[in-house]
Each structure stands twice: as C-alpha cells, then as structure tokens.
Amino acid sequence: MQLISFQSGSGVGFLTQYAQYPATVNNKEMFYNFQGLTSDGRFYIVAILPVNAPFLAPDDNPQSVVPSDGIPLTTEMPDDAYYAAVVNKLDQTAPDVFMPTLTQLDALIQSITIQ
C-alpha cells in the first residue's frame, strides 16, 4: 500500500482480492485498487485494474498448480498463516515483477487529471 499523488489530488494504491469464501490468492481475482480524492475534495477517484504475479496460482481452485516459487496451501483451506505468507511475499516482490508492473500502474494513476 502506498500514497500516490496525481495532478489533481492523491490517494492510496494497493493490491487486493475480495472473496466471500476462504479463497487462495490468485491471478484471476487479485487486482490493483486505487482510491483517492481530488485536491478540492469534490471528486472521489477509483481505479480497479487486473494484475498478475508470476508466483500465484492461475485461479481460485485449491487444486491449481502453484508455481515453484509460490506459496502452496499446507492445509485443506487457506488459513491465517497462508494469508500472512502471501502478503509477505507480495510485499517483498519488486514492483516490476508484476504484470502489468506496479510502476506502470502507478504512472497511469499519476497521469490522471480532473478539469
């Protein structure tokens, strides 16, 4: 999670995945989320953009193959230890490893202009 400024305001950009069940973190459901306000407080800006990490499974199926450098499930369902390990790996991953890169997505947000 990081603060990102754009020409007309600022907000927070972060990676996330929402589910109504204990899902594995995967490339089908993870996304880059930006939420911010214009400097005058008149407009709320939201950007939701798909993003992939090379070490995540392709989908939410617990039986899907996780790449060798990924975080496999060690229990039948994801638990707190699994989620903590994935968050740590995501946090430690360089921005340019993601596709599109987090650097590209941040630049896209920084280019927003509200007139």
PyRosetta script that sets phi, psi and omega in degrees:
from pyrosetta import init, pose_from_sequence

init()
pose = pose_from_sequence("MQLISFQSGSGVGFLTQYAQYPATVNNKEMFYNFQGLTSDGRFYIVAILPVNAPFLAPDDNPQSVVPSDGIPLTTEMPDDAYYAAVVNKLDQTAPDVFMPTLTQLDALIQSITIQ")
pose.set_psi(1, 135.7)
pose.set_omega(1, 178.5)
pose.set_phi(2, -151.3)
pose.set_psi(2, 153.2)
pose.set_omega(2, 175.4)
pose.set_phi(3, -77.5)
pose.set_psi(3, 132.8)
pose.set_omega(3, 179.3)
pose.set_phi(4, -129.5)
pose.set_psi(4, 128.2)
pose.set_omega(4, 176.3)
pose.set_phi(5, -98.5)
pose.set_psi(5, 143.9)
pose.set_omega(5, 171.6)
pose.set_phi(6, -125.8)
pose.set_psi(6, 174.2)
pose.set_omega(6, -170.6)
pose.set_phi(7, -57.4)
pose.set_psi(7, -27.4)
pose.set_omega(7, -175.0)
pose.set_phi(8, -116.1)
pose.set_psi(8, 9.9)
pose.set_omega(8, -179.1)
pose.set_phi(9, 169.3)
pose.set_psi(9, -154.5)
pose.set_omega(9, -179.7)
pose.set_phi(10, -158.4)
pose.set_psi(10, 168.8)
pose.set_omega(10, 179.4)
pose.set_phi(11, -173.6)
pose.set_psi(11, -162.1)
pose.set_omega(11, -175.8)
pose.set_phi(12, -120.9)
pose.set_psi(12, 132.8)
pose.set_omega(12, 174.9)
pose.set_phi(13, -113.1)
pose.set_psi(13, 140.3)
pose.set_omega(13, -178.5)
pose.set_phi(14, -160.2)
pose.set_psi(14, 161.8)
pose.set_omega(14, 173.7)
pose.set_phi(15, -93.6)
pose.set_psi(15, 141.1)
pose.set_omega(15, 178.8)
pose.set_phi(16, -156.5)
pose.set_psi(16, 170.1)
pose.set_omega(16, 174.3)
pose.set_phi(17, -151.1)
pose.set_psi(17, 131.4)
pose.set_omega(17, 179.2)
pose.set_phi(18, -111.3)
pose.set_psi(18, 140.9)
pose.set_omega(18, 176.6)
pose.set_phi(19, -154.3)
pose.set_psi(19, 155.4)
pose.set_omega(19, 177.4)
pose.set_phi(20, -101.8)
pose.set_psi(20, 21.0)
pose.set_omega(20, 179.6)
pose.set_phi(21, -153.4)
pose.set_psi(21, 166.0)
pose.set_omega(21, -179.3)
pose.set_phi(22, -75.5)
pose.set_psi(22, 83.5)
pose.set_omega(22, -176.1)
pose.set_phi(23, -89.9)
pose.set_psi(23, 149.6)
pose.set_omega(23, 170.0)
pose.set_phi(24, -71.2)
pose.set_psi(24, 150.9)
pose.set_omega(24, 176.0)
pose.set_phi(25, -76.3)
pose.set_psi(25, 128.1)
pose.set_omega(25, -170.5)
pose.set_phi(26, -147.7)
pose.set_psi(26, 168.0)
pose.set_omega(26, -176.9)
pose.set_phi(27, -77.6)
pose.set_psi(27, -13.5)
pose.set_omega(27, 178.0)
pose.set_phi(28, -79.3)
pose.set_psi(28, -32.3)
pose.set_omega(28, -172.3)
pose.set_phi(29, -114.7)
pose.set_psi(29, -11.0)
pose.set_omega(29, 178.9)
pose.set_phi(30, -77.4)
pose.set_psi(30, 144.8)
pose.set_omega(30, 178.1)
pose.set_phi(31, -149.5)
pose.set_psi(31, 162.0)
pose.set_omega(31, 174.6)
pose.set_phi(32, -89.9)
pose.set_psi(32, 127.9)
pose.set_omega(32, -177.9)
pose.set_phi(33, -122.5)
pose.set_psi(33, 127.3)
pose.set_omega(33, 173.4)
pose.set_phi(34, -119.0)
pose.set_psi(34, 134.2)
pose.set_omega(34, 174.3)
pose.set_phi(35, -136.9)
pose.set_psi(35, 127.3)
pose.set_omega(35, -177.3)
pose.set_phi(36, -154.3)
pose.set_psi(36, 179.2)
pose.set_omega(36, 178.9)
pose.set_phi(37, -128.8)
pose.set_psi(37, 148.4)
pose.set_omega(37, 171.5)
pose.set_phi(38, -69.8)
pose.set_psi(38, 157.6)
pose.set_omega(38, -177.3)
pose.set_phi(39, -57.8)
pose.set_psi(39, -31.2)
pose.set_omega(39, 179.4)
pose.set_phi(40, -85.7)
pose.set_psi(40, -0.8)
pose.set_omega(40, 178.5)
pose.set_phi(41, 74.6)
pose.set_psi(41, 8.8)
pose.set_omega(41, -176.0)
pose.set_phi(42, -84.6)
pose.set_psi(42, -27.0)
pose.set_omega(42, -173.8)
pose.set_phi(43, -128.4)
pose.set_psi(43, 136.8)
pose.set_omega(43, 175.2)
pose.set_phi(44, -99.2)
pose.set_psi(44, 124.5)
pose.set_omega(44, -175.7)
pose.set_phi(45, -109.4)
pose.set_psi(45, 128.7)
pose.set_omega(45, 177.5)
pose.set_phi(46, -130.3)
pose.set_psi(46, 133.7)
pose.set_omega(46, 172.3)
pose.set_phi(47, -130.7)
pose.set_psi(47, 127.7)
pose.set_omega(47, 177.6)
pose.set_phi(48, -123.7)
pose.set_psi(48, 113.1)
pose.set_omega(48, -171.7)
pose.set_phi(49, -129.9)
pose.set_psi(49, 133.9)
pose.set_omega(49, 178.9)
pose.set_phi(50, -66.3)
pose.set_psi(50, 146.6)
pose.set_omega(50, 177.8)
pose.set_phi(51, -149.3)
pose.set_psi(51, 147.2)
pose.set_omega(51, 179.1)
pose.set_phi(52, -122.5)
pose.set_psi(52, 151.6)
pose.set_omega(52, 172.4)
pose.set_phi(53, -121.9)
pose.set_psi(53, 135.7)
pose.set_omega(53, -173.4)
pose.set_phi(54, -65.5)
pose.set_psi(54, -14.8)
pose.set_omega(54, -177.2)
pose.set_phi(55, -100.0)
pose.set_psi(55, 4.4)
pose.set_omega(55, 179.4)
pose.set_phi(56, -97.5)
pose.set_psi(56, 154.4)
pose.set_omega(56, 175.2)
pose.set_phi(57, -65.7)
pose.set_psi(57, 156.7)
pose.set_omega(57, -177.7)
pose.set_phi(58, -70.9)
pose.set_psi(58, -25.0)
pose.set_omega(58, -176.8)
pose.set_phi(59, -151.3)
pose.set_psi(59, -174.7)
pose.set_omega(59, -173.9)
pose.set_phi(60, -86.3)
pose.set_psi(60, 2.8)
pose.set_omega(60, 178.9)
pose.set_phi(61, -68.7)
pose.set_psi(61, 118.7)
pose.set_omega(61, -179.3)
pose.set_phi(62, -59.4)
pose.set_psi(62, -18.2)
pose.set_omega(62, 179.3)
pose.set_phi(63, -88.7)
pose.set_psi(63, -7.3)
pose.set_omega(63, 179.5)
pose.set_phi(64, -62.4)
pose.set_psi(64, 145.5)
pose.set_omega(64, -179.5)
pose.set_phi(65, -71.5)
pose.set_psi(65, 127.4)
pose.set_omega(65, 175.5)
pose.set_phi(66, -93.8)
pose.set_psi(66, 132.1)
pose.set_omega(66, 177.9)
pose.set_phi(67, -53.2)
pose.set_psi(67, 156.0)
pose.set_omega(67, -173.7)
pose.set_phi(68, -57.6)
pose.set_psi(68, -27.9)
pose.set_omega(68, 179.3)
pose.set_phi(69, -97.0)
pose.set_psi(69, 12.9)
pose.set_omega(69, 179.7)
pose.set_phi(70, -89.2)
pose.set_psi(70, -175.4)
pose.set_omega(70, -180.0)
pose.set_phi(71, -107.1)
pose.set_psi(71, 104.0)
pose.set_omega(71, 179.9)
pose.set_phi(72, -79.4)
pose.set_psi(72, 157.3)
pose.set_omega(72, 172.8)
pose.set_phi(73, -71.0)
pose.set_psi(73, 136.6)
pose.set_omega(73, 175.1)
pose.set_phi(74, -109.5)
pose.set_psi(74, -3.8)
pose.set_omega(74, 176.6)
pose.set_phi(75, -126.9)
pose.set_psi(75, 173.4)
pose.set_omega(75, -179.0)
pose.set_phi(76, -64.0)
pose.set_psi(76, -35.5)
pose.set_omega(76, 180.0)
pose.set_phi(77, -128.5)
pose.set_psi(77, 155.5)
pose.set_omega(77, 177.6)
pose.set_phi(78, -58.9)
pose.set_psi(78, 140.3)
pose.set_omega(78, 177.4)
pose.set_phi(79, -128.0)
pose.set_psi(79, -178.0)
pose.set_omega(79, -177.2)
pose.set_phi(80, -58.6)
pose.set_psi(80, -37.7)
pose.set_omega(80, 179.8)
pose.set_phi(81, -65.4)
pose.set_psi(81, -40.1)
pose.set_omega(81, 177.7)
pose.set_phi(82, -61.8)
pose.set_psi(82, -50.4)
pose.set_omega(82, -178.2)
pose.set_phi(83, -62.3)
pose.set_psi(83, -39.7)
pose.set_omega(83, 178.5)
pose.set_phi(84, -63.0)
pose.set_psi(84, -40.6)
pose.set_omega(84, 179.5)
pose.set_phi(85, -65.8)
pose.set_psi(85, -41.1)
pose.set_omega(85, 179.6)
pose.set_phi(86, -67.2)
pose.set_psi(86, -44.3)
pose.set_omega(86, 178.5)
pose.set_phi(87, -59.8)
pose.set_psi(87, -43.6)
pose.set_omega(87, 178.8)
pose.set_phi(88, -61.0)
pose.set_psi(88, -43.5)
pose.set_omega(88, 179.8)
pose.set_phi(89, -65.1)
pose.set_psi(89, -43.1)
pose.set_omega(89, 177.7)
pose.set_phi(90, -61.5)
pose.set_psi(90, -43.8)
pose.set_omega(90, -179.7)
pose.set_phi(91, -63.9)
pose.set_psi(91, -32.7)
pose.set_omega(91, -177.4)
pose.set_phi(92, -87.3)
pose.set_psi(92, -6.7)
pose.set_omega(92, -177.1)
pose.set_phi(93, -83.0)
pose.set_psi(93, 133.9)
pose.set_omega(93, 178.5)
pose.set_phi(94, -61.5)
pose.set_psi(94, 142.2)
pose.set_omega(94, -177.9)
pose.set_phi(95, -56.0)
pose.set_psi(95, -30.3)
pose.set_omega(95, -175.9)
pose.set_phi(96, -84.8)
pose.set_psi(96, 2.3)
pose.set_omega(96, 176.7)
pose.set_phi(97, -82.7)
pose.set_psi(97, -27.6)
pose.set_omega(97, -178.6)
pose.set_phi(98, -73.5)
pose.set_psi(98, 161.0)
pose.set_omega(98, 178.9)
pose.set_phi(99, -131.4)
pose.set_psi(99, 118.3)
pose.set_omega(99, -10.5)
pose.set_phi(100, -61.1)
pose.set_psi(100, 163.9)
pose.set_omega(100, -177.9)
pose.set_phi(101, -67.9)
pose.set_psi(101, 151.4)
pose.set_omega(101, 176.7)
pose.set_phi(102, -65.5)
pose.set_psi(102, -28.1)
pose.set_omega(102, 175.4)
pose.set_phi(103, -62.4)
pose.set_psi(103, -43.6)
pose.set_omega(103, 178.0)
pose.set_phi(104, -64.9)
pose.set_psi(104, -43.2)
pose.set_omega(104, -179.4)
pose.set_phi(105, -66.4)
pose.set_psi(105, -41.3)
pose.set_omega(105, 176.3)
pose.set_phi(106, -61.4)
pose.set_psi(106, -41.5)
pose.set_omega(106, 178.8)
pose.set_phi(107, -63.1)
pose.set_psi(107, -39.3)
pose.set_omega(107, 177.0)
pose.set_phi(108, -60.3)
pose.set_psi(108, -46.7)
pose.set_omega(108, 178.9)
pose.set_phi(109, -62.8)
pose.set_psi(109, -42.8)
pose.set_omega(109, -179.1)
pose.set_phi(110, -63.6)
pose.set_psi(110, -20.6)
pose.set_omega(110, -179.3)
pose.set_phi(111, -84.6)
pose.set_psi(111, -7.0)
pose.set_omega(111, -178.4)
pose.set_phi(112, -63.9)
pose.set_psi(112, 133.7)
pose.set_omega(112, 175.3)
pose.set_phi(113, -131.7)
pose.set_psi(113, 129.4)
pose.set_omega(113, 177.2)
pose.set_phi(114, -109.9)
pose.set_psi(114, 125.0)
pose.set_omega(114, -179.0)
pose.set_phi(115, -118.4)
pose.dump_pdb("model.pdb")
